[in-house]
Amino acid sequence: MTKLTGADMVLEALEREHVELIFGYPGGANLPIYQHLPEHPKLKHILVRHEQGAAHMADGYARASGRPGVVLATSGPGALNLVTGLCTAYMDSVPMIAITGQVNSAQVGLDAFQESDVIGATSSVTKHSYLVTSIDQLPRVIHEAFHIATTGRPGPVLIDICKDVQLAEADRVTPERLDIPGYQPNGHVQLDRARQAAEALAKAERPVILAGHGVLLSHAEPQLRELAEKAGAPVGTTLLGIGAFPVSHPLSLHMTGFMGTGWCLKAVQNADVLMMVGMRVDDRVTARLADFAPKVKTFIHVDIDGSEMGKNVRPHIELVADARQALEAVLPHVGSLEEGRGRWLAQIDAWREEHPLRYTRSNGHLQPQDVLIDMYRRCRNEAVVVADVGQNQIWAALWWNYDRPGLFLNSGGAGTMGFALPAAIGAKFGRPELPVWCVAGEGGFVMTAQELSVAVEHQLDIKIVLLNNLSLGMVRQFQDDFYGGVRSQVDLTHMPEFVKLAEAYGLPAVRVDKLSDVGPAMDAAERTQGPFLIDFRIDPEANVYPIVPLGKGLNDFWEAPEHD
Amino acid sequence: MTDQERVRILSVEVLNGSNTLSKVSGLIRRRGFHVRSISVGPSREPGRSRMTLTVDSGHAGADQVRKQLERLVEVVAVEDLTGYEVHSRELIVARVAASEVGGLLERGARVLDAGPGGTTIEFAGEDKDVGDFVDELMRHGILDVVRSGPVVMRRTA
């Protein structure tokens, strides 16, 4: 029987799991794996410039491709640099495998050079984790890790492998059948509850369906659309659920939550039956919980993670199951409506007229919406948009009509600044056939800007749209509106000249200050093969609307001021 | 929700592993729950242990304690024993001054050793007995006391 080193076992196992890409950074504790990496040409390695970038790239790759992202880092600071990226993936249920080197097993706990308790540091931001101290554990652990990361509610799994294990030798072993007694990921649809859900929808006068990331993860968009049309129920999505239902569909309410559209919030607050599919019903969706959906008689909650049931909102009907399976079970029982939805849908149309998305265009400044509308006109539904966190994220969410799944990626749960650029790089590797647009504010962008090197090295066709308002815009808006107008530590006028920064990294860039220059700059970006950056100097006072004031209920949303 | 309603008694079967206890305790801390007692020992199955947890769910729904524990891969099964007829036994070991032993022996305590530093006694019993015994102990000069925390099993008869 052939003897293999632990390092080879890791790489062989990755091949067996059909891994194509690894985002990583070498260091002392993972050098055996890097030594053998060239012997595995099927595994393409992307050398990042910081481990946080690796985690976000793997995350973007996973979100875009549907396959688990793989990260490789060394021990101690290398592994700890992954924490933010793991948290981002964990909060948004993204499948990821993080392999970290660890000091020799005999040194664990002795504060050896570059030792850290990575398992301890990451236990709250991983779905599961393993410390591998013996080569015998390796094949089973890697096989289990992929299974756990990709099934049920997906999430990141960390494998911490001692260096002596990587160097040890053992016979090649193919992992046996999975046996994880504490892991039963798949709920099964209780048919009587599915029938109850269908009946509740049919009897409703004012039904609303809200769809989250779980719909996208289970590819339940067709079933959701069929259910909405059959039940005559309008559909709003969470920020992470964007793409689960076509925004241009007549039944679309667009986005819900405390920065959702006015007509969606009105619908939620007046609904008598609310079906929530593949979502956590978190505070960003409910705003003040006591005021959330006060007229609802029947809450229906569908989620694959049973712990989400009743965590924030206590449902009357719960379906602990994969979103697609649950909707498929509900659909046959949705019969003819007791009465039409005409009045309810007309009311929603009236709210849509009454509370439109709008923005100022008369103050002489370039507005972020001008940029996004131009982008949308060019891309329609043939590009992936990866947003950072803050005002740019909400503008990018609201000012596009996402009609297909997988076209809008963002850090919804963790709200991680610095996500967009590395995630866009990962997304481009995951969906090379589609243009990828990275939308970021200047604050978030500089948190991971070093990954521009990766975009240039691989000549990735990524268009970087900086919505530069010379401040931490969302924080500034909150300070203005909710913290007494005291602008504290939000001024970002002392930032690099981004065109020069881009040039230093080796990519072309332009700066745009006025509306008439938006089109030509976008043209130049589209003509360029490879990365391109546009520094849009937008209105420094531009705000996100609608917005629900902190501590208030969804009814209390503020709208953009009326103007021009 | 009353204080009593927030408290759950859970019997948790876990896989033995270097991270299991820290994962369970970390989860309880992170979710805002409060451990009132925890006891761990080997279970019937090799490679597994049985934890008995008494947990206050804090501001979360009481059923969240079980649901969150069930998410851990190390957790094989969770049985919520709250509200069931159970055997709940706890062991107390205490050291008291020799002059104080009499009343405690009458309540069923047993002497483990005696010396110039005091007399060490043990007492095991059901919840209520333990409570009464602790009340009695408080009236004596306790030099030291150790409690195991309850171990709980559903009654079948």
Boltz contact constraints between the chains, C-beta under 6 A:
constraints:
  - contact:
      token1: [A, 119]
      token2: [B, 19]
      max_distance: 6.0
  - contact:
      token1: [A, 123]
      token2: [B, 23]
      max_distance: 6.0
  - contact:
      token1: [A, 123]
      token2: [B, 26]
      max_distance: 6.0
  - contact:
      token1: [A, 124]
      token2: [B, 30]
      max_distance: 6.0
  - contact:
      token1: [A, 128]
      token2: [B, 73]
      max_distance: 6.0
  - contact:
      token1: [A, 181]
      token2: [B, 76]
      max_distance: 6.0
  - contact:
      token1: [A, 182]
      token2: [B, 73]
      max_distance: 6.0
  - contact:
      token1: [A, 182]
      token2: [B, 74]
      max_distance: 6.0
  - contact:
      token1: [A, 182]
      token2: [B, 75]
      max_distance: 6.0
  - contact:
      token1: [A, 182]
      token2: [B, 76]
      max_distance: 6.0
  - contact:
      token1: [A, 183]
      token2: [B, 73]
      max_distance: 6.0
  - contact:
      token1: [A, 306]
      token2: [B, 67]
      max_distance: 6.0
  - contact:
      token1: [A, 307]
      token2: [B, 67]
      max_distance: 6.0
  - contact:
      token1: [A, 307]
      token2: [B, 68]
      max_distance: 6.0
  - contact:
      token1: [A, 307]
      token2: [B, 71]
      max_distance: 6.0
  - contact:
      token1: [A, 310]
      token2: [B, 61]
      max_distance: 6.0
